[in-house]
Amino acid sequence: MWLAVDAAGGAVRAWPVGGDGNAGEARDASDLAEAVMAFGEKPGCAVIDGAAVSLTVACPAGTPELSAAVKESQELGVPCHFLPMLSAPDQTPVAVARALGALAQLQAERPTAARHLVCIVDARATWVHAEGGRFARLSCRPIAAALQQALGRPEAAQAGATDEDDDVGFERGLSLTEASGDPGDAISQALARAAAGDWRGGALGAALAGALIGADAAKGLRLGRLGGPLGLVGDGLLAQRYAVALGRFGVAVRRLQPRAAFIRGCQTLAAARGLIPAKP
């Protein structure tokens, strides 16, 4: 048994992975030391993604460069392999496992496609464009923080704006961005409708979300042409909103679960390094 450990964002979550490549139930931990010992038996090794001590690899990069940048440590009592972070100019480095796992899944489904685009949605939206199996371009935006900032504007607060699952309001926001091409202008238009008494509460909040997500999706798609469906990694309302926005732009979307993408990414890079057997 080995561990796939997600240390991105401060929280730590570990999955035990058996020799058949299947992962068990995750456990949360306060730090890496607790995660390594969380399952009552000593793992053969721990593959750790998103840790602060990870090295950084700049795009363009593929499995050879990423594998070579895995950092080794025995400090926690078991062999620990820290996966590198992926970086690009003017972008904060991002954890690589989910992007790598999503790319592996897309390549398995469409092996002849030369280009792939992956969007990973959590509190941020991370867009990774791959060419020839290598990560070529990267873009990352804190979409959840941007939405909270829009909801906190005085005009929005006065209209009682809240972030609610309102399909009609979200589609209205998408339409505003689609028409103007400028999220700032779209937000101004939505707030003007609020000032006129037309949009309030959850309808206004969803419209603001539509304006921001529509603009981000359009920008992400400009990273490069697709060789097949876009791989969307995420669950919850924010990821669903991205799926709606991308469908509005006529993009085929392949929904991928974060857990499955994470485990597969850890397996892909660790196996390439020879740390664990390749998945049967």
CORNORPE-V538121 format. One record per residue. RES is the residue in three letters. SS is DSSP state (a for helix, b for strand, c for the rest). Layout:
RES;SS + RES;SS
This chain:
MET;c + TRP;b + LEU;b + ALA;b + VAL;b + ASP;b + ALA;c + ALA;c + GLY;c + GLY;c + ALA;c + VAL;b + ARG;b + ALA;b + TRP;b + PRO;b + VAL;b + GLY;c + GLY;c + ASP;c + GLY;c + ASN;c + ALA;b + GLY;c + GLU;c + ALA;c + ARG;b + ASP;b + ALA;b + SER;c + ASP;c + LEU;a + ALA;a + GLU;a + ALA;a + VAL;a + MET;c + ALA;c + PHE;c + GLY;c + GLU;c + LYS;c + PRO;c + GLY;c + CYS;b + ALA;b + VAL;b + ILE;b + ASP;b + GLY;c + ALA;c + ALA;c + VAL;c + SER;c + LEU;c + THR;b + VAL;b + ALA;b + CYS;c + PRO;c + ALA;b + GLY;c + THR;a + PRO;a + GLU;a + LEU;a + SER;a + ALA;a + ALA;c + VAL;c + LYS;b + GLU;b + SER;b + GLN;c + GLU;c + LEU;c + GLY;c + VAL;c + PRO;b + CYS;b + HIS;b + PHE;b + LEU;c + PRO;c + MET;b + LEU;b + SER;b + ALA;c + PRO;c + ASP;c + GLN;c + THR;c + PRO;c + VAL;b + ALA;b + VAL;c + ALA;a + ARG;a + ALA;a + LEU;a + GLY;a + ALA;a + LEU;a + ALA;a + GLN;a + LEU;a + GLN;a + ALA;a + GLU;a + ARG;c + PRO;c + THR;c + ALA;c + ALA;c + ARG;b + HIS;b + LEU;b + VAL;b + CYS;b + ILE;b + VAL;b + ASP;c + ALA;c + ARG;c + ALA;b + THR;b + TRP;b + VAL;b + HIS;b + ALA;b + GLU;b + GLY;c + GLY;c + ARG;b + PHE;b + ALA;b + ARG;b + LEU;b + SER;b + CYS;b + ARG;b + PRO;c + ILE;a + ALA;a + ALA;a + ALA;a + LEU;a + GLN;a + GLN;a + ALA;a + LEU;a + GLY;c + ARG;c + PRO;a + GLU;a + ALA;a + ALA;a + GLN;a + ALA;c + GLY;c + ALA;c + THR;c + ASP;c + GLU;c + ASP;c + ASP;c + ASP;a + VAL;a + GLY;a + PHE;a + GLU;a + ARG;a + GLY;a + LEU;a + SER;a + LEU;a + THR;a + GLU;a + ALA;a + SER;a + GLY;c + ASP;c + PRO;a + GLY;a + ASP;a + ALA;a + ILE;a + SER;a + GLN;a + ALA;a + LEU;a + ALA;a + ARG;a + ALA;a + ALA;a + ALA;c + GLY;c + ASP;c + TRP;c + ARG;c + GLY;a + GLY;a + ALA;a + LEU;a + GLY;a + ALA;a + ALA;a + LEU;a + ALA;a + GLY;a + ALA;a + LEU;a + ILE;a + GLY;a + ALA;a + ASP;a + ALA;a + ALA;a + LYS;a + GLY;a + LEU;a + ARG;c + LEU;c + GLY;c + ARG;c + LEU;c + GLY;c + GLY;c + PRO;c + LEU;b + GLY;b + LEU;b + VAL;b + GLY;c + ASP;c + GLY;a + LEU;a + LEU;a + ALA;a + GLN;a + ARG;a + TYR;a + ALA;a + VAL;a + ALA;a + LEU;a + GLY;a + ARG;a + PHE;c + GLY;c + VAL;c + ALA;c + VAL;b + ARG;b + ARG;b + LEU;b + GLN;c + PRO;a + ARG;a + ALA;a + ALA;a + PHE;a + ILE;a + ARG;a + GLY;a + CYS;a + GLN;a + THR;a + LEU;a + ALA;a + ALA;a + ALA;a + ARG;c + GLY;c + LEU;c + ILE;c + PRO;c + ALA;c + LYS;c + PRO;c
